Amino acid sequence: MKNKLTLLITTLILSSTAIAQLPAEIDTTSGNWYLNWQDEFDYPDEQLEDNWISANGVTDNDIVLCSRWRENAVVANGILELKAIKEQRGGQDWTCGSIWTKSNDFKYGYYEARYKYAAAIGTNNSFWLYPYSKSDPEYVNKVELDINEGQYPNILKTNIHNWTQGDNYVHPIQEKYYADVATDLGEEYHTYGLLWTPTEHVFYFDGEEIRREDNPAYVQKNKWNTDGAWVYVENHGKTQLLLSLAILGHSYGGTITDSSSIDGTSMKVDFVRYYKNDDLILNLVDEAKNNMQVYPNPTADQIFFTNAESYNSLKIFNSIGRVVLEITSNPAEGVNVSHLPEGLYFYVMEGEIGAESGMFVKE
C-alpha cells in the first residue's frame, strides 16, 4: 500500500502544478458546498490575534525540543511564517511558532491548508484539528485529526488520535500513516486536505485522495499504558484548527546532524480554508430526535418508518452529505430506495412536531 501511494503522489507532482484544485467531491459550483471560513494572511502581523491564539511558553513533551512563542508566528507579504530559532527560552534550546483558532465551532466539512515545510531535518510541520476549547459539553471524546504532520524533506503523515481519558484512550504512534513523497516539500507549496463527514475521514494531497477511514475509526490503544486492544473511536464533536512547527528529538523528525541548518527556517502557510455543506447529515441530526425506527434495515428496495404519520417531508443523504432523495409528502406508506447504490444512508424527517433522524443500510 505504501509503495502504491508513493507512486500515486509522485505521479501527481510530475503531472500537475503545486497549486491543487479542490477534490471532485467538494463541488462549489453545482453542489451544496461553500467556503465558510478562510484565512489568506493578507493583513498586518498584529491582526493575527483577530482569528488565532498563539502558544506562549514551554512545550511539556520530551519529544519536542522547542518552546513556542507569539514572536515566532509572523505574518508578512500574504504568508504566515512559523519560525524556528536557535535560542534558549523557557528552559528549551529552540523556539518555534504554534497557533490555533479562537473559534471552536468547526465540525463536518472539508479543510485545506497550502504550505511548505521548514527546510531542515528535524522539523515537524503540522496542520491539524483538536478541541482545545470544548464547545460540545455532552460530547465526551476529544479527537485529534492530523491532516498532515509532515517532516522534511518528504514525509507526509496523517492520523486519528483519541485523547479521551478512559477505556478508549488512544494515541497510537505506531499506527501512524507514512508516505514518502518523491519531492522536496520545503521547496514548493502543496495543499493538504481532509473531508470529515458523519461516516468518513478522507485525507488528500494536492486535491487527490491518499487515505480513507471510517467514522467511527478502528484504532489501537496505546500499548505502553493500556492493553493495546483495538477499539472504535467516534468523532462527532466540534473542534479547532491548528498550525504548528516543532523540532523533534529522539530522531522522530530524522537525525539532527547540523543544528545550524534549522536556525532561521520556517513553515510557510499561504492559506487555510474550511468548506461547509449544510446538508451534511448530522448538522441536521444534531437537532433531531432519534426515537423513530426504520425497517427493514438493511433493505434491498423499500423502507418503512414507525410513527411517521405526523411528518410531512423526508430527506435521505449519502455518506458525504449529498441529498440523494427528497420527499415533500407524508412518508408513512414507505419509500422506494431500490435505485440507490449499496451503502450507508442517513435520513431526516420533519413535521410540525419537530424532526426525527436515523440511518439505514442499502444492500
C-alpha positions as CSV (number, residue, x, y, z in Angstrom):
1,M,0.0,0.0,0.0
2,K,2.8,2.4,0.9
3,N,4.6,1.8,-2.5
4,K,1.3,2.3,-4.4
5,L,0.7,5.6,-2.5
6,T,4.2,6.8,-3.2
7,L,3.7,6.2,-6.9
8,L,0.4,8.0,-6.9
9,I,1.8,11.1,-5.2
10,T,4.9,11.1,-7.4
11,T,2.6,11.0,-10.5
12,L,0.5,13.8,-9.2
13,I,3.6,16.0,-8.6
14,L,5.1,15.4,-12.0
15,S,1.8,15.9,-13.8
16,S,0.3,19.0,-12.1
17,T,1.3,22.2,-10.6
18,A,1.7,22.7,-6.8
19,I,-1.5,24.7,-6.7
20,A,-4.1,22.0,-6.1
21,Q,-7.7,22.0,-7.2
22,L,-10.5,21.1,-4.8
23,P,-11.3,17.4,-4.7
24,A,-14.1,16.4,-7.0
25,E,-16.4,15.7,-4.0
26,I,-16.3,19.3,-3.0
27,D,-18.4,20.9,-5.7
28,T,-18.9,24.6,-5.0
29,T,-20.4,25.3,-8.4
30,S,-23.4,23.0,-8.7
31,G,-23.3,21.2,-5.3
32,N,-24.2,22.4,-1.8
33,W,-20.6,23.2,-0.7
34,Y,-19.5,26.7,0.0
35,L,-16.5,28.5,1.6
36,N,-17.4,29.0,5.2
37,W,-14.2,30.3,6.8
38,Q,-10.7,31.2,5.5
39,D,-7.5,33.0,6.4
40,E,-5.4,34.2,3.5
41,F,-2.9,36.0,5.8
42,D,-3.3,39.2,3.8
43,Y,-3.1,41.6,6.7
44,P,-0.6,43.2,9.1
45,D,1.1,40.9,11.6
46,E,-0.8,42.4,14.6
47,Q,-4.1,41.3,13.2
48,L,-3.2,37.6,13.6
49,E,-4.9,37.7,17.0
50,D,-8.2,38.5,15.4
51,N,-8.7,34.8,14.5
52,W,-5.9,33.0,16.2
53,I,-4.4,32.2,19.6
54,S,-0.7,31.7,19.9
55,A,1.2,29.3,22.1
56,N,3.4,31.2,24.6
57,G,5.5,29.0,26.8
58,V,7.3,25.8,27.4
59,T,6.3,22.6,25.5
60,D,5.6,19.9,28.0
61,N,6.6,17.0,25.8
62,D,10.1,15.4,25.9
63,I,9.9,14.6,22.2
64,V,9.5,18.3,21.4
65,L,12.8,20.3,21.8
66,C,11.3,23.8,21.4
67,S,9.2,26.2,23.4
68,R,6.5,28.1,21.4
69,W,6.0,31.9,21.3
70,R,4.0,34.5,19.5
71,E,7.2,36.2,18.2
72,N,7.8,33.0,16.2
73,A,4.5,33.4,14.3
74,V,4.9,36.2,11.8
75,V,2.5,37.4,9.1
76,A,4.2,39.3,6.2
77,N,3.6,39.6,2.4
78,G,0.5,37.4,2.5
79,I,2.3,34.5,4.2
80,L,2.2,33.2,7.8
81,E,5.7,32.1,8.8
82,L,6.2,29.8,11.8
83,K,9.8,30.3,12.6
84,A,12.5,28.0,14.2
85,I,15.1,30.0,16.1
86,K,18.2,28.6,18.0
87,E,17.8,30.4,21.3
88,Q,17.3,29.3,24.9
89,R,13.9,30.3,26.3
90,G,11.7,28.6,28.8
91,G,14.4,26.1,29.6
92,Q,14.5,24.7,26.0
93,D,17.2,25.2,23.3
94,W,14.9,26.2,20.5
95,T,11.8,28.4,19.9
96,C,9.1,27.8,17.3
97,G,5.6,29.0,16.4
98,S,2.2,27.3,17.0
99,I,-1.3,28.8,16.7
100,W,-4.9,27.6,16.9
101,T,-8.2,29.3,16.0
102,K,-10.2,31.3,18.5
103,S,-13.3,29.7,17.1
104,N,-14.1,26.2,18.3
105,D,-17.2,25.8,16.1
106,F,-15.6,23.7,13.3
107,K,-17.1,20.3,12.5
108,Y,-18.1,18.4,9.4
109,G,-16.7,19.7,6.1
110,Y,-13.6,20.0,4.0
111,Y,-10.4,21.5,5.4
112,E,-7.3,22.5,3.5
113,A,-4.1,24.4,4.0
114,R,-1.5,25.3,1.4
115,Y,2.0,25.4,2.9
116,K,5.6,24.4,2.5
117,Y,7.8,22.8,5.1
118,A,10.6,24.4,7.1
119,A,13.6,23.1,5.0
120,A,15.6,21.3,7.7
121,I,15.9,17.8,9.1
122,G,14.2,17.6,12.5
123,T,11.3,19.9,11.8
124,N,7.7,18.8,12.2
125,N,5.2,20.8,10.0
126,S,1.6,20.3,11.1
127,F,-1.9,21.2,10.0
128,W,-4.4,19.5,12.4
129,L,-7.7,19.6,14.3
130,Y,-8.1,19.4,18.1
131,P,-10.7,20.7,20.5
132,Y,-8.6,22.9,22.8
133,S,-11.8,24.7,24.0
134,K,-14.5,22.1,24.2
135,S,-17.9,23.5,22.9
136,D,-19.8,20.2,23.0
137,P,-20.2,19.6,26.7
138,E,-22.3,16.5,26.1
139,Y,-19.8,15.0,23.7
140,V,-17.1,13.1,25.6
141,N,-14.5,12.2,23.0
142,K,-11.5,14.5,22.4
143,V,-10.3,13.5,18.9
144,E,-7.2,14.8,17.2
145,L,-7.1,14.7,13.4
146,D,-3.6,15.2,11.9
147,I,-4.4,16.3,8.3
148,N,-0.6,16.4,7.8
149,E,2.1,16.0,10.4
150,G,5.0,16.3,7.9
151,Q,8.7,16.0,8.3
152,Y,11.3,17.4,6.0
153,P,12.2,16.7,3.3
154,N,9.4,14.4,2.0
155,I,7.4,12.7,4.8
156,L,3.7,13.1,4.8
157,K,1.7,11.7,7.8
158,T,-2.0,11.5,8.7
159,N,-3.5,10.2,11.9
160,I,-6.6,9.9,14.1
161,H,-5.9,10.1,17.8
162,N,-8.4,9.8,20.7
163,W,-7.2,11.8,23.7
164,T,-10.3,11.0,25.8
165,Q,-9.4,9.7,29.2
166,G,-10.8,6.4,30.0
167,D,-11.2,3.0,28.4
168,N,-10.8,4.2,24.8
169,Y,-7.7,6.3,25.3
170,V,-5.8,6.1,22.1
171,H,-2.6,7.7,20.8
172,P,-1.0,5.1,18.6
173,I,2.3,6.4,17.3
174,Q,3.0,3.0,15.7
175,E,-0.3,3.3,13.8
176,K,0.6,6.5,12.0
177,Y,0.3,6.6,8.3
178,Y,3.5,7.4,6.4
179,A,4.1,8.4,2.8
180,D,7.5,9.2,1.3
181,V,6.8,11.8,-1.3
182,A,9.2,12.0,-4.2
183,T,9.8,15.7,-3.9
184,D,11.2,18.3,-1.5
185,L,8.2,19.5,0.4
186,G,10.2,22.6,1.6
187,E,10.7,23.8,-2.0
188,E,7.2,24.3,-3.3
189,Y,3.8,24.9,-1.8
190,H,1.4,21.9,-1.6
191,T,-2.2,21.6,-0.3
192,Y,-3.1,19.2,2.4
193,G,-6.8,18.4,2.9
194,L,-9.4,16.5,4.9
195,L,-13.0,15.7,4.2
196,W,-14.7,14.9,7.6
197,T,-18.3,13.6,7.5
198,P,-20.5,11.7,9.9
199,T,-19.3,8.4,8.4
200,E,-15.8,9.0,7.0
201,H,-12.4,10.8,7.2
202,V,-10.8,11.2,3.8
203,F,-7.3,12.7,3.5
204,Y,-6.0,14.5,0.4
205,F,-2.7,15.7,-1.1
206,D,-3.0,18.4,-3.7
207,G,-6.6,17.5,-4.3
208,E,-6.2,13.8,-4.7
209,E,-7.3,11.2,-2.1
210,I,-4.5,9.4,-0.3
211,R,-6.3,7.8,2.7
212,R,-9.9,6.9,3.7
213,E,-11.0,5.8,7.2
214,D,-14.5,5.2,8.6
215,N,-16.1,7.3,11.3
216,P,-16.0,5.8,13.9
217,A,-12.4,4.8,13.1
218,Y,-11.0,1.5,14.2
219,V,-7.7,2.2,16.0
220,Q,-5.4,0.6,18.6
221,K,-5.0,1.8,22.2
222,N,-1.6,2.7,23.5
223,K,0.4,-0.4,24.0
224,W,2.6,1.2,26.7
225,N,-0.2,2.3,29.1
226,T,-3.3,0.2,28.1
227,D,-3.9,-3.4,26.9
228,G,-3.3,-2.4,23.3
229,A,-6.8,-3.5,22.2
230,W,-8.4,-2.3,19.0
231,V,-11.4,0.0,19.6
232,Y,-13.8,2.2,17.6
233,V,-13.4,6.0,18.1
234,E,-16.4,8.2,17.2
235,N,-15.6,11.7,16.0
236,H,-18.7,14.0,16.1
237,G,-17.6,16.9,18.3
238,K,-16.8,20.5,17.4
239,T,-13.1,21.4,17.2
240,Q,-10.4,24.0,16.3
241,L,-7.8,24.4,13.6
242,L,-4.1,24.4,14.4
243,L,-0.9,25.2,12.5
244,S,2.3,24.2,14.3
245,L,6.1,24.0,13.8
246,A,8.2,21.9,16.1
247,I,11.7,20.5,16.4
248,L,11.6,16.8,17.3
249,G,14.1,14.8,19.3
250,H,14.7,11.1,19.5
251,S,15.0,11.1,15.7
252,Y,11.3,11.3,15.2
253,G,11.8,14.0,12.6
254,G,15.1,12.5,11.4
255,T,18.5,12.6,12.9
256,I,19.7,16.2,13.5
257,T,23.4,16.3,12.5
258,D,23.6,20.0,11.9
259,S,21.5,22.2,14.3
260,S,22.6,25.4,12.5
261,S,20.6,24.2,9.4
262,I,17.4,24.6,11.4
263,D,18.0,28.1,12.7
264,G,16.0,30.7,10.8
265,T,13.9,28.2,8.8
266,S,10.2,28.4,8.8
267,M,7.0,26.6,7.9
268,K,5.3,29.0,5.4
269,V,1.5,29.0,5.1
270,D,-0.3,30.5,2.1
271,F,-3.9,29.9,3.2
272,V,-6.2,27.9,5.4
273,R,-9.8,27.3,4.2
274,Y,-12.9,25.5,5.6
275,Y,-15.7,24.4,3.2
276,K,-19.1,23.5,4.6
277,N,-22.1,21.7,3.4
278,D,-25.2,22.4,5.3
279,D,-26.7,19.2,4.2
280,L,-24.1,17.1,5.9
281,I,-26.5,15.0,7.8
282,L,-25.5,15.4,11.4
283,N,-25.7,19.2,11.1
284,L,-29.4,18.4,11.0
285,V,-29.4,15.2,13.1
286,D,-27.8,17.1,16.0
287,E,-31.1,19.0,16.3
288,A,-33.3,16.0,15.7
289,K,-34.6,13.2,17.9
290,N,-33.7,9.5,17.4
291,N,-36.9,7.8,18.5
292,M,-38.2,6.6,15.1
293,Q,-37.3,3.2,13.7
294,V,-36.7,2.3,10.1
295,Y,-37.3,-1.2,8.8
296,P,-36.3,-3.5,7.2
297,N,-32.7,-2.5,7.8
298,P,-30.7,-3.5,5.8
299,T,-33.1,-3.2,2.9
300,A,-32.9,-4.0,-0.8
301,D,-35.8,-2.0,-2.1
302,Q,-38.2,-0.2,0.3
303,I,-38.0,1.3,3.8
304,F,-40.8,2.0,6.3
305,F,-40.9,4.1,9.4
306,T,-42.7,3.7,12.8
307,N,-44.9,6.5,13.9
308,A,-44.4,8.6,10.7
309,E,-48.0,9.8,10.4
310,S,-47.3,13.3,11.7
311,Y,-44.4,14.2,9.4
312,N,-44.6,15.9,6.0
313,S,-41.1,15.7,4.5
314,L,-38.1,13.4,4.2
315,K,-34.5,13.8,3.1
316,I,-32.1,11.0,2.5
317,F,-28.4,11.7,2.4
318,N,-25.4,9.6,1.3
319,S,-22.2,9.3,3.4
320,I,-20.7,12.6,2.2
321,G,-23.8,14.6,3.0
322,R,-25.3,14.9,-0.5
323,V,-29.1,14.7,-0.7
324,V,-30.0,11.7,-2.9
325,L,-33.7,11.6,-2.3
326,E,-36.2,14.2,-1.1
327,I,-39.9,13.7,-0.5
328,T,-42.3,16.6,0.3
329,S,-45.2,14.5,1.5
330,N,-46.0,12.1,4.3
331,P,-43.7,9.0,4.0
332,A,-45.8,6.8,6.3
333,E,-46.6,4.3,3.5
334,G,-43.0,3.6,2.7
335,V,-40.2,4.9,0.5
336,N,-38.7,3.2,-2.6
337,V,-34.9,3.2,-2.4
338,S,-34.2,0.4,-4.8
339,H,-32.5,2.8,-7.2
340,L,-29.8,3.8,-4.6
341,P,-26.4,2.3,-4.7
342,E,-25.3,0.0,-1.9
343,G,-24.1,1.8,1.2
344,L,-24.9,3.6,4.4
345,Y,-27.6,6.4,4.3
346,F,-29.0,8.9,6.7
347,Y,-32.5,10.4,6.8
348,V,-34.1,13.4,8.4
349,M,-37.9,13.5,8.7
350,E,-39.6,16.8,9.6
351,G,-43.0,17.9,10.6
352,E,-44.8,20.4,12.9
353,I,-43.9,18.4,15.9
354,G,-40.2,18.5,15.2
355,A,-37.7,16.3,13.4
356,E,-36.6,12.6,13.6
357,S,-33.3,11.2,12.2
358,G,-31.6,7.9,11.7
359,M,-29.7,5.7,9.3
360,F,-30.1,2.6,7.2
361,V,-28.1,0.3,5.0
362,K,-29.0,-0.3,1.4
363,E,-28.0,-3.8,0.2
